[in-house]
Structure formats: C-alpha cells, structure tokens
Amino acid sequence: MLQAADQKTQLERPPAGLMRPALFLDMDGVLAPLAPTPSDVGPLTRRTVLLETLIERFCGRVAILSGRTLEEIDRISGDAARSASGVHGLERRRHDGETERAEVPDSLREVVSAFDAFARTRPGILVEDKGASVGLHYRQAQDSREDATALASRLAGETGLTLQPGHMVLELKTPGADKGTALAAFMTEPPFIGSVPVMLGDDLTDEFAFEAAAALGGFGILVGPERHTAARYRLDDVEAVLTWLEHVKETDT
C-alpha cells in the first residue's frame, strides 16, 4: 500500500539494528549519486569496501538490484556484489554464480533505431542500449521531455514492450520481470532463505521491490524526497545510505 507523501511520520529513519536481514540495494541514487550520464558513475573505494564487509557480515545476504546491466553493476561496485540483478530484473546472477537472462524480442532493435534517430535531432539526448531494454535519457535536454515521452509511449503501444519511466529517462524493456520479481526469486534461494528482506531504492522502478519485500515480511527504504511510496522508512540521500549501512553492518545476524 502506497503511503502519502505528506504522511512524514510513516517515513522515519530506518532502525540500524536488524535481525537476520537480507539487503537489496539499488545502485544509482542509492549506492551512487545520480550523474549527467550513466558512464560518469564509477567505482568508489568506500562503497566497495562497505559492500564487501556487509556481504561477509551477513553471510552473502546482500544483492544489488539495478536498472543497469550486470557488467555495469560489477564495474561500479568494484566486483563486490556476487548476487545481483540487472536491467530491472531481466538478468539475474544467483549467489552460486549462475546467470539468468530474459529472451529479448526482435522489436527491441526497432526501438533502438527509433531512439537513435530521435537522438540525432536532439542535442543532449542519450540512448542507452542494455540488450534487454533501451533507455532514452533527457537529463541534458529537458526541453525534449514531452517529445521523448510521446515517442516512447507510441513505441510501447506498437511493440508491446513495457514503458518504464525513471529519473529523466524513459526505458522500453522486455516485459515479464521487474525488481520485485528479482527480489522474490533471491528469497527462495540460499543464502537468502529465511531472512528478512530490506530494499533500498529511490525510483519508481523500486516500488515493485518495496512491495515484494513487504509481502515477504520485510520493508522498503525510500532514498530521497518524500513521495507516495510502498516503503516504510526513508533516508535523505546517498551519503545517508552509506552512513546507515556502516551502522547496519554491526547488527545481529
């Protein structure tokens, strides 16, 4: 159930003391600050060391759930995350190292071509081809938002692909998976079985995982400004997340 943005008492700072948690962490806007382009985000020693410490402390019960590809997750995390899901649940690497990927429809190539053609006429527009999805970034061309939205909406209707809005990005993705399905799948496998899922996310794409965590006896933590959300708690920004996680690593396991 979504909580209203003005009900701030429902979105308090999360407790640092957790019993047998399983941490599910978004990347951009949660573990790493948002940047003008996806490639501007790189590894950070503090983040990598913290992830490695948490994974050891919680016996592997840490996973990154991101819209980025697994390759990008590994690059930014410094290869710290053994369990990870990329492209909004369309690719998932289990704790045992096995990787699952969704079958990509041919129509996605048509969307890449259409987005590329649109970008050639709009300086600042960036097309990000992730294989199982493609994003149209307008952070550096915000006056093109309306036209970009119209194009993405039309293509979604024509192809049957899922339109996933994000922070100044419109993404068309292969249907059938999201961060919530990824979280639920991890929770059926070792070492996550029997733990309490805690999802940290900032974007609308993370709402699926907030709901999945709550359904499995855990909760979500919204990162960023107050808004309607299924999360139970809130943290201000990336710095607050890293600081909170540094306290969480001392919790009971």
LINMO-V836595 format. One record per pair of residues at least 24 apart in sequence whose ideal C-beta (glycine too) atoms are under 10 Angstrom apart, sorted by the first residue. I is the first residue (numbers start at 0). GAP is how many residues later the second one is. Records with the same first field share a line. If there is no record, write none. Layout:
I = GAP / GAP
This chain:
0 = 210 / 213 / 228 / 229
1 = 205 / 208 / 209 / 225 / 226 / 227 / 228 / 229
2 = 219 / 223 / 224 / 225 / 226 / 227 / 228 / 229 / 231
3 = 222 / 223 / 224 / 225
4 = 217 / 220 / 221 / 222 / 223 / 224
5 = 220 / 222
6 = 219 / 221
7 = 218 / 226
9 = 216 / 219 / 221 / 222 / 223 / 224
10 = 210 / 211 / 215 / 216 / 218 / 220 / 221 / 222 / 223 / 224
11 = 220 / 221 / 222
12 = 208 / 220 / 221 / 222 / 223 / 227 / 231
13 = 184 / 186 / 205 / 206 / 207 / 208 / 217 / 218 / 219 / 220 / 221 / 230 / 234
14 = 218 / 229 / 232 / 233 / 236
15 = 227 / 228 / 229 / 230 / 231 / 232 / 233 / 234 / 235
16 = 230 / 231 / 233 / 234 / 235
17 = 40 / 177 / 178 / 180 / 200 / 201 / 230 / 233 / 234 / 235
18 = 176 / 177 / 232 / 233 / 234
19 = 38 / 39 / 41 / 174 / 175 / 176 / 231 / 232 / 233
20 = 33 / 37 / 40 / 41 / 174 / 175 / 176 / 177 / 197 / 227 / 230 / 231 / 232
21 = 36 / 37 / 38 / 39 / 40 / 41 / 61 / 161 / 164 / 165 / 169 / 170 / 171 / 172 / 173 / 174 / 175 / 176 / 177 / 191 / 194 / 196
22 = 28 / 31 / 32 / 35 / 38 / 39 / 40 / 41 / 172 / 173 / 174 / 175 / 176 / 177 / 195 / 198 / 222 / 225 / 226
23 = 37 / 38 / 39 / 40 / 41 / 59 / 61 / 155 / 158 / 159 / 162 / 163 / 168 / 173 / 174 / 175 / 176 / 177 / 182 / 185 / 186 / 188 / 189 / 194 / 196 / 197
24 = 26 / 29 / 37 / 38 / 39 / 40 / 41 / 52 / 56 / 59 / 173 / 174 / 175 / 176 / 196 / 198 / 216 / 220
25 = 38 / 39 / 40 / 41 / 42 / 153 / 173 / 174 / 175 / 176 / 177 / 179 / 180 / 183 / 197 / 215
26 = 37 / 38 / 39 / 40 / 41 / 45 / 46 / 49 / 50 / 54 / 57 / 59 / 174 / 175
27 = 38 / 39 / 40 / 44 / 48 / 138 / 139 / 141 / 173 / 174 / 175 / 210
28 = 137 / 138 / 171 / 172 / 173 / 174 / 177 / 194 / 195 / 208 / 209 / 212
29 = 34 / 35 / 36 / 169 / 170 / 171 / 172 / 173 / 176 / 191 / 192 / 193 / 194 / 205 / 207 / 208 / 211 / 212
30 = 33 / 35 / 42 / 45 / 46 / 50 / 169 / 192 / 207 / 210 / 211 / 214
31 = 34 / 36 / 44 / 45 / 206 / 209 / 210
32 = 204 / 205 / 206
33 = 105 / 133 / 134 / 168 / 169 / 190 / 203 / 204
34 = 104
35 = 88 / 90 / 101 / 103 / 104 / 132
36 = 89 / 91 / 100 / 102 / 103
37 = 29 / 30 / 31 / 34 / 38 / 88 / 90 / 92 / 97 / 99 / 101 / 131
38 = 33 / 36 / 87 / 89
40 = 27 / 31 / 34 / 35
41 = 33 / 34 / 36
42 = 31 / 32 / 33 / 34 / 35 / 36 / 37
43 = 32 / 33 / 34 / 194 / 198
44 = 33
45 = 196 / 200
46 = 29 / 30 / 31 / 33 / 191 / 194 / 195 / 198
47 = 28 / 29 / 30 / 31 / 32 / 33
48 = 29 / 31
49 = 30 / 191 / 192 / 193 / 195 / 196 / 198 / 199
50 = 26 / 27 / 28 / 29 / 30 / 31 / 194
51 = 25 / 26 / 27 / 28 / 29
52 = 27 / 192 / 193 / 196
53 = 26 / 191 / 192 / 194 / 195
54 = 25 / 26 / 27 / 28 / 40 / 136 / 194
55 = 193
56 = 191 / 192 / 193 / 194 / 196
57 = 133 / 134 / 137 / 190 / 191 / 193 / 195
58 = 131 / 132 / 133 / 136 / 194
59 = 35 / 130 / 131 / 132
60 = 34 / 125 / 126 / 129 / 130 / 131 / 132 / 133 / 134 / 135 / 136 / 137 / 192
61 = 33 / 129 / 130 / 183
62 = 29 / 30 / 31 / 32 / 119 / 120 / 123 / 124 / 129 / 134 / 136
63 = 29
64 = 24 / 27 / 113 / 114 / 115 / 117 / 118 / 121 / 134 / 135 / 136 / 140 / 141 / 143 / 144 / 147
65 = 113 / 116 / 135 / 139 / 140
66 = 61 / 63 / 66 / 68 / 97 / 99 / 100 / 102 / 104 / 106 / 112 / 136 / 138 / 139
67 = 60 / 62 / 67
68 = 59 / 60 / 61 / 62 / 63 / 64
69 = 29 / 31
70 = 59 / 60
71 = 56 / 58
81 = 109
82 = 99 / 103 / 106 / 108 / 109
83 = 98 / 102
84 = 92 / 93 / 94 / 96 / 97 / 98 / 100 / 101 / 124
85 = 44 / 45 / 46 / 47 / 96
86 = 43 / 44 / 45 / 46 / 48 / 84 / 86 / 87 / 90 / 95
87 = 42 / 44 / 45 / 74 / 76 / 78 / 83 / 85 / 86 / 89 / 90 / 91 / 92 / 93 / 94 / 115 / 117 / 118 / 120 / 121
88 = 43 / 84 / 85 / 87 / 88 / 89 / 90 / 91 / 92 / 93 / 94 / 95 / 96 / 116 / 119 / 120
89 = 40 / 41 / 42 / 43 / 83 / 84 / 85 / 86 / 87 / 88 / 91 / 92
90 = 39 / 40 / 41 / 42 / 86 / 91
91 = 85 / 89 / 90 / 93 / 94
93 = 91 / 92 / 95 / 96 / 98
94 = 91 / 94 / 95 / 96 / 97
95 = 93 / 94
97 = 91
99 = 77 / 82 / 85
100 = 30 / 31 / 73
101 = 29 / 30 / 31 / 71 / 72 / 73 / 74 / 75
102 = 29 / 71 / 73
103 = 26 / 27 / 28 / 29 / 69 / 70
104 = 27 / 54 / 55 / 56 / 69 / 70
105 = 53
106 = 48 / 51 / 52 / 53 / 54 / 65 / 67
107 = 24 / 25 / 26 / 47 / 51 / 53 / 64 / 65 / 66
108 = 25
109 = 45 / 48 / 49 / 51
110 = 25 / 40 / 41 / 44 / 45 / 47 / 48 / 50 / 60 / 61 / 62
111 = 60
113 = 37 / 38 / 40 / 41 / 44 / 45 / 58
114 = 33 / 36 / 37 / 40 / 55 / 57
116 = 34
117 = 26 / 29 / 30 / 33 / 34 / 37
118 = 25 / 29
120 = 26
121 = 25 / 26
125 = 43
127 = 41 / 43
129 = 41 / 43 / 44
130 = 43
131 = 41 / 42 / 45
132 = 28 / 29 / 31 / 38 / 39 / 40 / 41
133 = 27 / 36 / 37 / 38 / 39
134 = 29 / 31 / 34 / 35 / 36 / 37 / 38
135 = 32 / 33 / 34 / 35 / 36
136 = 29 / 30 / 31 / 32 / 33 / 34
137 = 30 / 31 / 32
138 = 28 / 29 / 30
139 = 28
140 = 27
141 = 26
144 = 25
163 = 39 / 40 / 41
164 = 38 / 39 / 40
165 = 36 / 37 / 38 / 39 / 40
166 = 35 / 36 / 37 / 38 / 57
168 = 34
170 = 34
172 = 32
176 = 31
177 = 27 / 28 / 29 / 30 / 31 / 33 / 34
178 = 24 / 26 / 27 / 28 / 29 / 30 / 31 / 32 / 33 / 34
179 = 25 / 26 / 27 / 28 / 29 / 30 / 31 / 32 / 33 / 35 / 50
180 = 27 / 28 / 31
181 = 26 / 27 / 30
182 = 25 / 26 / 27 / 28 / 29 / 30 / 32 / 33 / 35 / 37
183 = 24 / 25 / 27 / 28 / 29 / 31 / 32
184 = 27
185 = 26
186 = 25 / 26 / 28 / 29 / 30 / 31
187 = 28
191 = 24
194 = 58
197 = 34 / 35 / 50
198 = 31 / 32
199 = 31 / 33 / 35 / 41 / 44 / 45
200 = 28 / 30
201 = 25 / 27 / 29 / 33 / 35 / 36 / 39
203 = 24 / 25
205 = 24 / 25
206 = 24
